[in-house]
Amino acid sequence: MILLLLNSAIRLLKKQLALSLVKIAGLAIGMAVFLITALYYLHEWSFDRQHPGSENIYRYVHRVKSQDDLQSFAFTSATTGPALKERYPEVVEFTRVFQIEVSLKVADSDVGFVEKKFAFADENFLRFFNFPIRQGNSGLILVEPYGVILSPSSAEKYFGDLDPIGKTILLNGAIPLVVKGIFQTDFNRSHMRFDFVASFPTLEAIKNHPVVSKQIPASINLDHKGFNAFYTYLRLTNPSARQTLEARFPAFIEEFRGEGRSERLKPTLQSLSSIHLHSDLLYEIQSNGSMGILLTFIIVGALILLTAIINYINISTAEFLMRAKNTGLKKIIGIGKGPLLVGHIIETMVVCGLALAAGGIIALFAVPFFNQIMRTEVVFFSRDAILPFVGVFAATVLLSGSMPAIQILRQDALIAFRENQRASLTSRYLRNSLVFL
């Protein structure tokens, strides 16, 4: 039965090939646009959610109250994390990151660049965020001074096809750093985008250098409570510990920074997964995304798809009038509404399936251009793409086939012959309304 109805649907599409191509093309374009916006939405939403236990990770936000407002800074002092870990059992562990622009040069080579995405991090940085390493011992790389990890793109940039492990690069022309590891991939879906991560002991060792210590003043201010330049992340025992810890911050500031300072310093905690789309603090590691812009994209994509669906319904309504007598005749000879309805649904699914295939191909070739324009890294072939494909197909079938299906259920077999003119007038009003919408 199903195969018979499927063959019938295919024959109808071939019989009215030009009209079928118009319907498929319209839906394909609408689906392609919505798929791209949906993939972009899922990509942006997924930032920092890949870390195990990310729901328990928070960034310490340094807030300073002035006469007019409350300024929020993404960083704080290097002493904040250790002080919180020492005082409060809610803090399981902490890690710190310091980002700075430096110059790097391969030793005994002319290859060198100014790098903005250079960072120093605590020895537990890789384990804290579970950043995988392609080469090197992740447990030892950031323990000793003068060790550095490179992103794959940076390794290729500085060393080409050569194995970079054990090679030396000069920091600001004076400090030798030994390449001890390569990240599995470039930082993706993370609010942190580093090309180089050096060990925190390296930062401590730099303070003894007469020139570089002045170029990187954080090295000589590691114990200064008021030198705010470090991003501090805390892993708490559970999400509910956040409120408990924040309630203790006023007392912490009084003890840690001095009596009366809590009137001006009002720190808070920011969940890791909210940073990329909801954070716009002073001195962010990099420019974050925007939930407002993201919602605008997905709404525009949905409206374009809805326009394509309305176009499809309009054409299908006109087709229904042309088939009205044929449908009425089928009812007279004993074919029930059930088979007619199933036949219509199968036809709609065939059209939507072909449109989805065409729309997927359009989206596949459009995603690289979209990434270039938006400066993002949306991946077409991923598990995230399954949900948009299934969702857009189901929604399109449901919405596109609903109006003609209702007409099939409501149509009286004899009226299809006796009152065709009135039916045409009613359908014309419906089509004009849909075109206007």
N, C-alpha and C positions, 0 to 999 in steps of 0.2 A: 504493500500500500504506500509506504513512505517513498520507496524507489519510484513508484509510478507517479506520485505527486512531484517528486524531484525532477523527473524527466519532463513532466508537463511544464514545470516552472522554467526549465532551461529552454524548452521550445518556445515559450512565450517571449523570453528575453531575446532569443535569436530572431523571432518574427518581427519584433519592434526594436531592432538593433540600435538604431540612432538614438531613440528615446532611452533605451537601457544604458547606453554609453554616457548620456547626459546625466542620468541619475547616479551612475557609479562615479563619474568624474567629480560631481558636486560633493558627494559624500566623502570621496577619497581626500579631497583638499581639506575639507572640514576636519576629518579624522587626523590627517597629517599634522595640522596646526595644533589640534588638541593634544595629540601624542607628544609633540615636542614640548609644549608647555607643561604637561603632566610629568614628563621625565625630568624637566628642569626643576619642577616643584619638589619631586621626590629626592632629587640630588641635593638640593639646598637644605631640605628638611633633615636629611640623614647626617649632616655634619656633626662630628664628635660623638655620634651614637655607636660607633663601631668599637669603642674602647670597653673592655669588660668591666662591669660595675660602674659604668659612666653615670648612673643615677645617683651615685654617692660621691661624685667628684665635684668640687666647687672652686671657683676662683675668688680669692680675697680681693675685695674692691675697697680701695682707699678713698674715703669721702671726706671732704673738707668743707665745713660750713662757714660761709662768709656772711656779710650783712644782708646781701640780697638773695643769695641762692645757695644751693648745695652742689659743689663740684665733685664729680666722680672720676677717679683715675683708675686705669686698668692695672697699674702696678703699685708696689709698696716697697718697703725696705727689705734687705736680705735677712734681717734679723727677725722679721715677723713670723715666718714659718716655724723656725726652731722654738720661738717663744710660745707659740700656740700649742705645738706638739708637747712641750714640756709641762704645760699647765693643765691641759684639758684632755680627759680620756676620750672625748668624742672624736678627736683627731687621731686617726689611725696612722697616717703618714703624710708627708708633704714633699713637694718638689718645687724647685725654683728655676726660672729661665731668665736669662739676660740677653737681650738682642741689641746689636750694634752694627754700624756700618764700618767695614774694615777693608784694607787692601791685602790681596793674597797673590803670591807668586810662587810658581814651582821652583824649588831649589835647583840651581845650575841650569836654568832655562829662562827664556824670555817670555814665557806664558804667564800672564798676570792680569788680574781684573780687580775692580772695586766691587765688593759684594755687600749688599744691603741685608741679605737674609742669613746673617751669621749669628749664632747664639752660643752661649755658655749654659750648661745645664748640670743639675745634680746627678750623682752617679746612679740614682734610681729612676731617672727620667724615662729610659726605654721600658722598664718594667712597669712603671706607674701608668703609662699610656699604652703599653703593649705595642710599640712600634717595632715591626719585624726587621731583622737584619739579614741581608743577603750574604755578606761576608763579615767575618770577625766574631769575637766572643762577646755577646751582648752584656754578659755579667761583669766584664772587666774593662770594656772600652772607655767608660767615663770615670773610672776609679783613679787612674794615675794621671799626673799632669802631662801636658803637651800631646794629648791624644785627641783626634778629631774624627767625626763620621761625616761622610759625604752622601749626598743624594745621587742616584744613578745618573741624572742629567749633568750634575757637576763633575762627577768622576769622568764622564766622557768629555766634558768641556775642557778639563785640565790635562787629562792623561790619554785621551783617545781610546784606542783599543788595548792599551797596556793595562796590566794589573796594578791598580793604585795602592794596594795594601803594602805598607812599609815605606811608601814614598813620602817625601818631605815637602811641605809647602811653608812659605814664610809669611807670618802674620805681621802686617805693617812693616815688612822688610827686615824684621829683626828677630822675631820669636819663631823658632822652628816647631812646626806641628807635624806629627807623624800620623798618616792615615791608618787608622786601625779598624775601620769598618765602613760598609756601604749599606745604606738603607735598602730594603726590599723594593720599594717604589718611591717616587717623589711623594711628598706630603699631599695626600688627597683627602677630601672630605674632612678637613681639619681647619680650625681657625688659626692654627699655627702653620706657617709655610717657611721652613728653613731649608737652605741648601747645605749648610754646614752646622754641625753641633759639636762644640769642643767641651772638654771636661771642666767641671767647676774648679778642681784643683789647679788647672791652668790659669784661671782668672786670679786665684790666690797667689800663684807664683809670679804673675806679671807685675805685682805691686813692687817688686824689688828691682824692676828695670827702670833706669832713670828717664827714658824717653817714652816708652810705650805706656807706662803707668799714667803719664799725663794725658796721653791720647785716649786711654780707656780709664777714666777716673773712678769707675765702679770698683776697680781692683783695689784701690786704697780706701774705699768706703764700705767694705763688707760688714764692718761692725758699727757703722753709723746708723742710728735708728731713724734719722731724718732724711737719709739719702734714698729717695724713692725712684728706683729704676728696674726693679725685679718683679717679674710676674710670679705670683705664688699660688699654687694649687694645693688644695687639701682633700684628702680622702677621709670621709667621715664614716662612722660605724653604720649608719643608715640614714635615709632621707629625713626622717623626723628629727635627727640630731642637729639639723641646721637651725631650727628655731631655738633650741636649747643653747647652742653656741652663740648665736647672735644676741641672745638676751644677756650673755656674759660679756659682751664686747665693751660696754661702758666701764665695767670694773677692770677689764683687761687694759684698756687705754689708760686708766688712772694709775695702774701699777706699772705698766710697761713704758708709757711715754711721760708720765708725770702728773701730779695732782692738778685737777682743773682742766686737763686737756680734752676730756671727754665732751666738754661743751662745744668744742670746735671739730674734733675728729670723730666721725660717726661711720665706721666701717660696716660693710655688709658682705654677704656671700652671694655669689652668682653661679647658678648651676651651669655645668659645662655645656650641656646640650642647647642652652638658650643663648650662648654667646654669639654665634654666627648670625642669627636672624633677629635677635632682640637687643643686641648690645651696641651702643655707640658712645663709648666712654672716651675720655681724653687719653691719648697715647695707647690706642689699641695696637696689638702686634701688627695687624694689617686692617685694611678696610673690610668691614663685614658686609653681609648681605642685608636685605630689608624684607621683613615679612609683608609690609604694605605693597612693595613693588611685586613681590612674589604672588600675592593674592590678585593683584591687578592682571598679571600675566595669565593666571589660570582662569580668571573670569572672562578675559578677552578670548582665550582659547575656547572656552565653553560656549560663548556667544556665537563665535564663528561656526562651531559645530552645530549649534542649534539652528543657525541660519541655513546650513546645508540640509538639516533634517526637515525644516519647514519647506524648503524647495522640493525635497523628495515627496513630502506629503501632498504638496500642491499638484505635482505631476501625477502621483498615484491616484489622487481624487479625480483628475481629468480622465485617467485611464479607466477608473471604475465606471464612469458614465458610458464610455465606449463599450465596456464589457457588461453593462447592466442587463441587456436582453439575454446575453449568453448565460449569465449567472442565473437569471430568472428561469430560463429554460431548463437548466440543470436541476433547479429546485422542483420544477413541475414534473420532471421525469423520475423524481424520487431521491435525488442526491441531497442529503441533509446538510444543515449548516455546519456541522462538525467537520466533515471532509473539506468543505469549501474554505473554512477558516484555517484548517491545517495547511491546505494548499497555499493559501495566501501567506501564512507565516513562513513556510518553506521558501517561497519566492522571495520574501523580504530577507530571509537569512542568506540566501544565495547572493542577492545584490549587495547586502552589507558585508558578506564575507569577501567578495571580490573587491569591494571598495576598501575594506580594511587591508587587504594584501597590497593594493595600489598605494594606499595612504602610508603603509609601513615602508614601502620602497621610497616614497617621496621623503618621508621623515629620515630614513637611513642616510640619504644623500644630503639632506638639509642640516643634519645635526653638526657636522664639522664647521659649516659656515656660521651656524648659531653659536657654537663654542667660540669661534674667532671674534664674533661681534660682541658677545656678552662676557668674554674672557672667563669662561667657565670650563668645566670638564665633564659635561654630560656624556654618559656612556649609553649607546643604544642597545648593545647586546649585554644585558645584565638581568639578574633576578628582579630588579625593580621594574623592568619593562613589562613583566607578565601581567601585573595588576592593571595598568592603563589599557593594555590590549584587550583583556577580557572585559574590563569595565566599559570601554568605549563601544565594543561590539554589542554587549548586552543592552546598553542604554539606547544605542541607535536602532536596534531591532525593535525594542519595546516602543520607543517614541514614533519611529517611522511607520510601523505596522499598525499602530493603535487606531488611527482614524479610518483607514479603509476596512479594518476588521470590524469596527463598530457599524460601518455602513453595510457590510455583509450580513451581520446579525440582525439589523433592523429592516433590511429590504424585504418587501413582500413580492413574491414572484409575479403576480398579476399586475401590480402597480408598476413594475418595471416596463410593462408594455403599454399600459393605459395612461400613465402620467409621466412620461419621459420628459416632457417639456418643463413641468413644474420641478422635477428632480434636477434638471439642468440649471434652472434658475437658482434653486437652493445651493447647488454645488458651486455656481458662479459666485454667489455671495461669500461662501466659505473660502474659495480660492483667492478672491480679492482681499479678504481679511488677512489671509496668510501672507500674501504678497506685501500688503501694507505693513504687517508686523515685521 
